[in-house]
């Protein structure tokens, strides 16, 4: 975990904020310390739910990221809706 992620976790714990990270180690640290977190998939899902992106746009964004090498446990945001 990089120093920037560690400082984000410390800030979030102190201020009741949410950490946004896709880093596995940082997410595990958040869990251990009771810090809320989300990642790219969660952001795309919320954007789709609140209408900032259509489900098709969220799916297309995720597909482009996967094609560029992003690891995702889901293939489509619409699968989470």
Buried (B, 14 or more C-beta within 10 A) or exposed (E): BEEEBEEBBBEBBEEEBEBBBBBEEBBEBBEEEEBEBBBBBBBBBBBBBEEEBEBEBBBBBBBEBBEEEEEBEBEBBBEBE
